[in-house]
């Protein structure tokens, strides 16, 4: 071989090696969302590669079907049944992905392979042992599930035949689920989220929230679940014992707040919770005071005794989901609707400083509006709202990108637009403040336009 041929061969080898290194670097950085497909048996998980710049590329083989059906919320803008967080979670060891089939009342469990593909474990999907599962949390070999029981297409069960519930399962070595305990929630309360403490494996929390009122006087638009208006909510404190056994320690009503804040909440309704999440390093529970546009803070003891530390204002409307970073320095809130009094036109994400002394009293340091396509419409609360609204969020493991799922809210026949189901990628700067880098329409990826995608989780394999 001549010197030039040898040099050329070395060049090809090095180029090929570089390609392999880059391919390996991209391999193993994944993101998953759930389509919540309302067509019978068509629900699925969508998988993506997370690229270096935070954008997304669909995985080969995606979508991965869950063996069930998502929930149809064909009301006139009623958020209601989709008031939930963490409907899709990944086990801390990265072995399994769990997600809900809300209309089918089941939990799908997948083995998560190194190439990002998903494969049902034997027996999946499993019964949720309740009606309309909507939130999941993994704690060691325990899976916690909340069953909301607010599926308008299971109306007999919704109107009194069954209660909502919190259920614990033991996760087998093969990923299978075995029910251990069940706590029913009486009084038509509707769970939105279950969450295991990040600092104390023996403590978990639940959150109930229900707004079921005929605001506009047209029952065909409001789809009342019962014969009387119901506006209520509460927090649960659970203890998680040996063998995945879940017991309830206490239930809490939120204190009335809104003392002099300029960011006014909803008039004529009580102080109610929606999203919850614990601090990663301190025994603190953050709560979205959704009807007060405030972020509340509780400190809890090792035995689950709760002390309310106060609340701080949020500059969005309908603060829903809260998520701190793993260092405990920043916390993000997804605020479902815009604040017209602040000139907002779309749903927002607020950023809080929770470092140091701000852990007990967070300080909002920024807010960003999310790009929203389509026209506004008159919802069942009789005011205009955007046709696409923000719901769940997740950080990538490097905490350089925040991902936010948005849903096409108006699922009535009058809405002819197929836009609105979007996954936003937000880049975080050195201060943890987000800016939009990609807004990905999910229709081409397999999300049917009459479905409302939900849940987002990331992993590095």
MIRO-621681 format. One line per 3 residues: their letters; for each residue x negated, y negated, z of C-alpha. Coordinates in pm, 1 decimal. Layout:
% MIRO-621681
a = X:Y:Z | ...
This chain:
% MIRO-621681
xxx = 0.0:0.0:0.0 | -129.8:-344.1:-93.1 | -167.4:-617.8:164.6
xxx = 122.0:-810.8:14.8 | 346.9:-506.2:13.8 | 248.3:-430.9:373.6
xxx = 325.7:-788.9:477.0 | 660.9:-770.9:300.2 | 744.5:-445.1:477.5
xxx = 652.4:-596.8:813.4 | 871.7:-895.7:733.4 | 1168.7:-672.6:652.7
xxx = 1109.1:-474.3:973.2 | 1092.3:-787.9:1184.4 | 1405.3:-928.7:1022.1
xxx = 1586.9:-602.9:1086.5 | 1464.0:-599.0:1446.9 | 1584.5:-956.2:1494.1
xxx = 1925.9:-859.7:1358.6 | 1942.2:-570.7:1603.2 | 1846.7:-795.0:1894.0
xxx = 2114.5:-1046.1:1797.4 | 2368.6:-770.4:1745.7 | 2281.4:-625.3:2086.2
xxx = 2310.5:-971.0:2244.1 | 2661.1:-1008.4:2099.2 | 2754.4:-650.8:2187.1
xxx = 2919.8:-625.1:2523.1 | 3068.3:-972.2:2564.9 | 3442.9:-922.3:2543.3
xxx = 3774.4:-1093.2:2607.0 | 4121.3:-937.7:2625.0 | 4474.0:-1075.2:2623.2
xxx = 4813.2:-906.5:2613.1 | 5057.0:-965.8:2326.1 | 5365.6:-909.8:2545.9
xxx = 5533.6:-788.1:2228.5 | 5910.9:-765.7:2269.9 | 5957.9:-515.2:1989.7
xxx = 6022.7:-165.0:2121.4 | 5695.5:16.5:2188.5 | 5485.6:-251.4:2017.6
xxx = 5321.6:-415.6:2317.1 | 4943.8:-429.6:2283.0 | 4614.8:-562.3:2416.8
xxx = 4411.3:-778.5:2180.1 | 4032.8:-752.9:2208.9 | 3770.1:-1006.4:2100.2
xxx = 3394.1:-1052.9:2086.2 | 3293.5:-1369.0:2273.2 | 3045.9:-1553.7:2053.2
xxx = 2752.7:-1763.3:2178.1 | 2945.4:-2087.5:2127.3 | 3253.0:-1965.9:2316.4
xxx = 3460.8:-1894.9:2007.6 | 3618.0:-1553.9:1948.8 | 3610.1:-1281.0:1682.0
xxx = 3858.8:-988.4:1682.6 | 3722.3:-648.5:1783.1 | 3742.6:-355.0:1539.9
xxx = 4048.9:-146.4:1626.4 | 4236.8:-433.7:1789.3 | 4524.2:-446.7:1877.8
xxx = 4525.5:-156.9:2126.3 | 4883.4:-43.7:2190.2 | 4997.9:-11.0:2552.1
xxx = 5271.6:248.2:2503.2 | 5543.6:9.2:2617.8 | 5742.6:-306.4:2554.7
xxx = 5693.8:-663.7:2667.8 | 5967.8:-884.6:2808.3 | 6196.0:-1091.9:2587.9
xxx = 6256.4:-1435.6:2737.8 | 6490.4:-1570.3:2469.6 | 6623.7:-1848.6:2689.4
xxx = 6621.4:-2214.6:2596.9 | 6281.0:-2301.0:2737.1 | 6336.3:-2133.5:3072.7
xxx = 5994.6:-2052.7:3215.9 | 6148.2:-1816.6:3468.8 | 6038.0:-1456.8:3405.1
xxx = 5701.3:-1573.4:3274.5 | 5609.8:-1747.8:3598.6 | 5327.2:-1503.8:3660.4
xxx = 4951.3:-1468.4:3668.2 | 4705.2:-1177.6:3624.7 | 4927.9:-945.5:3416.4
xxx = 4602.4:-805.2:3275.7 | 4296.5:-727.8:3489.4 | 3967.7:-539.0:3462.0
xxx = 3827.7:-329.6:3747.7 | 3518.2:-483.8:3911.0 | 3303.1:-193.6:3789.6
xxx = 3413.0:-259.6:3431.7 | 3543.4:94.0:3378.9 | 3915.7:27.9:3343.2
xxx = 4157.0:-231.0:3207.2 | 4508.0:-248.6:3355.7 | 4805.6:-431.7:3209.3
xxx = 5183.2:-449.5:3249.4 | 5465.9:-341.6:3019.4 | 5724.1:-565.7:3182.2
xxx = 6038.5:-448.9:3001.1 | 5932.8:-82.1:3019.8 | 5854.9:-104.7:3394.4
xxx = 5514.2:56.6:3344.7 | 5141.5:-7.1:3388.2 | 4904.8:83.8:3105.0
xxx = 4554.5:195.1:3208.5 | 4269.8:201.9:2957.1 | 3912.5:322.3:2973.1
xxx = 3697.2:29.3:2861.6 | 3417.0:160.1:2639.1 | 3078.0:-3.8:2585.7
xxx = 3176.9:-111.0:2233.7 | 3481.5:-292.7:2372.9 | 3736.8:-42.3:2245.8
xxx = 4017.8:74.1:2474.3 | 4149.0:427.0:2525.5 | 4445.4:528.5:2741.9
xxx = 4354.8:736.2:3045.1 | 4547.2:1061.4:3083.6 | 4906.1:991.3:3191.6
xxx = 4907.5:624.4:3088.0 | 5133.3:431.0:3097.9 | 5238.6:489.0:3460.5
xxx = 5560.5:385.8:3633.3 | 5529.6:57.2:3824.0 | 5783.9:192.1:4078.1
xxx = 5986.4:-124.6:4035.4 | 6149.3:-349.0:3778.2 | 5956.0:-587.7:3552.3
xxx = 5591.8:-561.5:3670.9 | 5418.9:-895.6:3616.0 | 5098.5:-927.2:3822.7
xxx = 4805.0:-701.4:3915.3 | 4504.2:-715.3:4147.1 | 4227.1:-459.1:4197.6
xxx = 4065.6:-409.5:4537.6 | 3814.0:-123.5:4540.8 | 4007.4:190.0:4444.5
xxx = 4342.5:17.1:4502.8 | 4567.5:-144.8:4242.4 | 4824.6:-392.0:4374.4
xxx = 5133.1:-461.8:4161.3 | 5416.2:-712.1:4191.8 | 5749.7:-620.5:4032.0
xxx = 5939.0:-943.5:3963.7 | 6279.4:-797.9:3865.3 | 6374.7:-1095.4:3650.9
xxx = 6415.2:-935.2:3310.7 | 6736.3:-1070.9:3158.9 | 6754.4:-760.4:2942.0
xxx = 6779.8:-539.0:3252.3 | 7067.9:-747.9:3384.1 | 7233.7:-490.2:3611.5
xxx = 6914.3:-442.1:3809.9 | 6854.1:-816.6:3814.5 | 7196.9:-895.3:3956.4
xxx = 7163.6:-698.0:4274.6 | 7110.8:-331.5:4191.1 | 6742.8:-348.5:4286.4
xxx = 6504.4:-579.3:4473.3 | 6173.6:-716.0:4359.2 | 5875.3:-547.6:4522.2
xxx = 5503.1:-527.3:4592.5 | 5348.6:-183.1:4538.6 | 5005.5:-34.8:4609.1
xxx = 4848.5:245.6:4406.2 | 4538.1:453.7:4458.1 | 4317.5:456.9:4148.9
xxx = 4185.1:806.7:4078.4 | 3835.4:885.6:3957.1 | 3987.9:928.8:3610.6
xxx = 4176.1:597.2:3624.9 | 4514.0:754.7:3698.7 | 4754.9:581.6:3938.7
xxx = 4924.3:730.9:4243.6 | 5183.2:526.3:4433.2 | 5103.8:482.6:4802.8
xxx = 5334.5:216.3:4948.0 | 5613.1:-22.1:4847.4 | 5739.8:-341.9:5010.4
xxx = 6076.2:-466.1:4885.9 | 6148.1:-839.2:4867.3 | 6502.0:-923.7:4965.7
xxx = 6712.9:-1232.9:4909.9 | 6659.4:-1242.7:4532.2 | 6304.5:-1372.9:4577.7
xxx = 6092.3:-1322.1:4265.4 | 5716.5:-1251.0:4289.2 | 5486.4:-1442.1:4057.3
xxx = 5147.0:-1310.4:4167.2 | 4967.3:-1062.1:4391.0 | 4606.6:-1134.4:4483.3
xxx = 4349.7:-951.5:4696.1 | 4119.1:-1170.2:4903.9 | 3769.5:-1211.4:4762.7
xxx = 3612.0:-1234.4:5110.0 | 3812.5:-984.5:5315.4 | 3907.3:-649.6:5153.9
xxx = 4169.8:-589.2:5423.5 | 4378.3:-896.3:5328.4 | 4595.9:-965.1:5023.7
xxx = 4853.5:-1227.7:4936.0 | 5177.9:-1247.0:4742.7 | 5367.3:-1541.5:4604.1
xxx = 5743.1:-1565.1:4532.0 | 5906.9:-1835.5:4322.4 | 6256.3:-1859.9:4174.7
xxx = 6435.6:-2146.5:4004.8 | 6766.5:-2017.0:3871.7 | 6992.9:-2316.0:3819.2
xxx = 7233.7:-2419.9:3544.3 | 7068.5:-2759.7:3492.3 | 7239.5:-2846.2:3164.8
xxx = 7589.6:-2714.7:3232.8 | 7573.7:-2463.8:2948.4 | 7544.1:-2113.3:3086.8
xxx = 7459.7:-1965.6:2747.8 | 7141.5:-2173.0:2749.4 | 7041.8:-2134.6:3112.5
xxx = 7103.8:-1759.1:3145.8 | 7179.7:-1762.3:3518.3 | 7072.3:-1440.6:3684.9
xxx = 7354.8:-1461.2:3938.2 | 7672.6:-1647.7:4014.0 | 7512.9:-1903.8:4247.4
xxx = 7216.4:-2139.2:4195.2 | 6898.7:-2020.5:4364.9 | 6588.1:-2232.9:4426.0
xxx = 6341.8:-2069.9:4664.0 | 5988.9:-1946.3:4722.0 | 5753.5:-1809.6:4988.0
xxx = 5407.1:-1668.7:5056.7 | 5332.1:-1315.8:5180.2 | 5031.7:-1207.1:5384.2
xxx = 4953.8:-837.0:5345.1 | 4712.7:-604.1:5518.1 | 4548.2:-333.5:5309.8
xxx = 4456.8:-30.1:5514.3 | 4311.7:316.9:5476.5 | 4420.8:511.9:5171.9
xxx = 4544.4:203.1:4984.0 | 4831.3:157.2:5229.4 | 4988.2:-190.2:5205.4
xxx = 5177.3:-344.7:5497.6 | 5325.2:-689.4:5537.7 | 5193.8:-909.8:5816.2
xxx = 5392.9:-1229.8:5764.0 | 5591.7:-1452.0:5529.3 | 5543.8:-1827.6:5511.8
xxx = 5751.5:-2117.2:5384.9 | 5550.9:-2405.9:5243.9 | 5545.1:-2724.2:5450.6
xxx = 5707.7:-3035.8:5309.0 | 5435.6:-3266.8:5183.0 | 5424.1:-3535.8:4910.7
xxx = 5352.4:-3800.3:5174.6 | 5276.1:-4115.0:4979.4 | 5107.5:-3954.4:4678.4
xxx = 5148.9:-4138.4:4351.8 | 5194.1:-3810.5:4163.9 | 5559.1:-3742.9:4238.7
xxx = 5704.1:-3392.1:4233.4 | 6056.8:-3261.8:4172.6 | 6340.6:-3430.2:4360.0
xxx = 6609.4:-3232.6:4538.3 | 6419.3:-2904.6:4566.1 | 6208.5:-2760.3:4849.5
xxx = 5830.1:-2734.0:4852.3 | 5753.2:-2406.5:4672.0 | 5443.1:-2205.3:4572.2
xxx = 5348.9:-2064.8:4234.1 | 4984.4:-1972.1:4164.3 | 4744.0:-1850.2:4435.6
xxx = 4372.9:-1765.9:4452.6 | 4116.2:-1727.8:4728.6 | 3781.8:-1904.3:4760.7
xxx = 3498.4:-1665.4:4659.6 | 3288.5:-1728.8:4972.5 | 3514.6:-1872.5:5242.0
xxx = 3842.3:-1748.3:5395.9 | 4050.8:-2006.6:5208.2 | 4366.3:-1959.6:5001.1
xxx = 4447.2:-2217.7:4733.5 | 4815.8:-2255.9:4645.2 | 4986.0:-2447.1:4365.4
xxx = 5264.0:-2653.0:4526.0 | 5447.6:-2653.9:4194.6 | 5745.3:-2869.0:4296.7
xxx = 5517.3:-3128.3:4457.6 | 5240.7:-3148.5:4193.5 | 4988.4:-3074.3:4466.8
xxx = 4715.8:-2822.2:4544.5 | 4751.5:-2675.5:4893.5 | 4480.3:-2517.1:5108.9
xxx = 4516.9:-2253.0:5382.1 | 4241.3:-2111.1:5601.4 | 4296.4:-1754.0:5720.3
xxx = 4143.2:-1540.4:5994.4 | 4011.1:-1185.7:5955.7 | 4349.8:-1067.4:6083.4
xxx = 4545.0:-1276.3:5832.4 | 4657.5:-1559.6:6058.8 | 4718.0:-1866.6:5841.3
xxx = 4634.1:-2231.9:5911.7 | 4755.9:-2497.9:5668.7 | 4473.0:-2743.0:5602.1
xxx = 4674.9:-2983.2:5388.2 | 4734.1:-3060.3:5022.3 | 4589.0:-3294.1:4761.7
xxx = 4750.8:-3448.5:4452.0 | 4740.8:-3299.4:4104.2 | 4769.9:-3522.0:3798.8
xxx = 4960.9:-3265.0:3592.4 | 5328.3:-3168.6:3590.8 | 5424.7:-2827.5:3733.1
xxx = 5086.5:-2709.8:3865.8 | 5099.0:-2336.7:3800.7 | 4778.9:-2131.7:3805.7
xxx = 4463.1:-2190.7:4006.2 | 4117.8:-2042.4:3949.5 | 3788.4:-2117.7:4132.3
xxx = 3448.6:-2033.4:3988.4 | 3241.7:-1762.3:4155.4 | 3001.6:-2012.7:4316.2
xxx = 3286.3:-2191.3:4488.8 | 3199.5:-2532.6:4344.7 | 3479.7:-2590.4:4092.8
xxx = 3847.7:-2500.4:4075.9 | 4069.8:-2525.2:3768.4 | 4447.1:-2562.9:3760.5
xxx = 4674.2:-2499.8:3462.5 | 4955.8:-2755.2:3465.5 | 5248.5:-2635.4:3261.1
xxx = 5400.4:-2960.8:3137.2 | 5282.0:-3315.5:3055.3 | 5325.5:-3618.6:3279.8
xxx = 5499.5:-3883.9:3065.6 | 5440.0:-4143.1:3339.6 | 5065.4:-4089.3:3285.7
xxx = 5093.5:-4095.7:2908.6 | 5040.2:-3721.3:2869.9 | 5186.2:-3542.3:2567.8
xxx = 5091.8:-3181.8:2642.9 | 5005.0:-2930.3:2913.6 | 4685.8:-3006.9:3103.4
xxx = 4393.1:-2844.0:3284.2 | 4269.3:-3023.4:3595.9 | 3922.2:-2976.1:3749.3
xxx = 3853.2:-3000.0:4122.8 | 3531.7:-3025.6:4319.1 | 3550.4:-2761.3:4595.9
xxx = 3182.2:-2763.5:4689.4 | 3068.0:-2815.3:5049.2 | 3314.6:-3010.7:5258.5
xxx = 3550.3:-3034.3:4959.8 | 3638.7:-2666.1:4996.0 | 3901.7:-2761.1:5256.0
xxx = 4002.6:-3081.5:5079.1 | 3947.3:-3051.7:4703.4 | 3885.4:-3362.4:4494.8
xxx = 4020.7:-3381.3:4140.8 | 3739.7:-3497.0:3911.6 | 3893.9:-3458.5:3566.9
xxx = 4194.9:-3362.7:3357.2 | 4219.5:-3262.3:2990.7 | 4520.3:-3227.6:2761.9
xxx = 4537.8:-2910.5:2554.1 | 4599.6:-2938.8:2178.9 | 4965.5:-2854.4:2115.5
xxx = 5114.6:-2789.9:1771.5 | 5479.4:-2818.9:1676.7 | 5760.4:-3040.3:1792.1
xxx = 5904.3:-3095.1:2138.4 | 6252.4:-2966.6:2215.3 | 6527.2:-3019.3:2474.6
xxx = 6483.3:-2743.7:2732.6 | 6726.9:-2591.1:2982.4 | 6629.6:-2858.1:3237.2
xxx = 6762.3:-3119.1:2995.2 | 6436.6:-3293.9:2909.1 | 6194.1:-3280.7:2620.5
xxx = 5894.6:-3049.8:2647.8 | 5623.1:-2934.5:2405.3 | 5695.9:-2622.3:2204.6
xxx = 5372.0:-2463.0:2326.5 | 5291.6:-2449.5:2697.3 | 4983.3:-2340.0:2894.9
xxx = 4991.6:-2036.9:3120.8 | 4710.3:-1805.1:3236.8 | 4337.9:-1877.8:3225.6
xxx = 4001.0:-1706.4:3281.9 | 3632.4:-1796.5:3292.7 | 3366.4:-1605.1:3104.9
xxx = 3114.6:-1429.8:3335.8 | 2850.3:-1694.9:3257.6 | 3106.8:-1961.8:3354.5
xxx = 3025.6:-2171.5:3050.2 | 3370.4:-2134.4:2890.9 | 3727.0:-2150.2:3021.8
xxx = 3994.6:-1968.8:2820.0 | 4362.1:-2071.7:2842.2 | 4659.5:-1883.7:2694.3
xxx = 4948.7:-2091.0:2561.2 | 5294.1:-1955.0:2477.7 | 5558.4:-2045.0:2219.1
xxx = 5821.1:-2144.6:2472.4 | 6141.8:-2192.9:2274.6 | 6231.5:-1839.1:2168.8
xxx = 6590.2:-1916.0:2065.8 | 6706.6:-1874.9:1706.9 | 6708.8:-2251.3:1653.2
xxx = 6326.4:-2257.6:1664.2 | 6208.3:-2180.7:1310.2 | 5840.0:-2256.9:1372.0
xxx = 5610.7:-1957.1:1417.0 | 5334.8:-2163.9:1580.2 | 5267.0:-2204.9:1949.3
xxx = 5103.2:-1880.4:2065.2 | 4743.4:-1997.4:2107.7 | 4424.4:-1908.0:2290.6
xxx = 4218.7:-2218.8:2370.1 | 3842.3:-2199.7:2428.5 | 3715.7:-2482.7:2649.2
xxx = 3343.9:-2552.3:2686.7 | 3228.4:-2647.9:3036.8 | 2959.8:-2916.2:3068.2
xxx = 2693.0:-2941.7:3339.6 | 2954.8:-3083.8:3578.8 | 3201.8:-2803.4:3508.3
xxx = 3433.0:-3031.1:3307.0 | 3604.0:-2871.5:3004.0 | 3643.3:-2985.3:2644.3
xxx = 3818.1:-2796.2:2363.6 | 3597.3:-2607.8:2116.4 | 3851.8:-2373.3:1953.7
xxx = 4230.4:-2334.4:1942.7 | 4302.1:-1994.0:1795.6 | 4649.5:-1918.9:1661.0
xxx = 4730.3:-1563.8:1772.6 | 4979.8:-1470.7:1502.0 | 4713.5:-1352.9:1253.7
xxx = 4556.1:-1143.6:1532.1 | 4875.2:-942.8:1586.0 | 5094.3:-1145.3:1824.8
xxx = 5451.7:-1154.8:1694.2 | 5585.0:-1510.4:1696.6 | 5890.1:-1416.0:1908.1
xxx = 5663.0:-1285.2:2184.3 | 5487.8:-1485.1:2456.2 | 5128.0:-1361.1:2499.5
xxx = 4999.5:-1345.6:2854.3 | 4698.2:-1262.6:3064.3 | 4332.7:-1312.5:2984.5
xxx = 4024.7:-1133.6:3117.6 | 3656.5:-1131.9:3023.1 | 3370.0:-888.7:3078.9
xx = 3007.1:-826.7:2989.5 | 2929.2:-459.0:2928.5
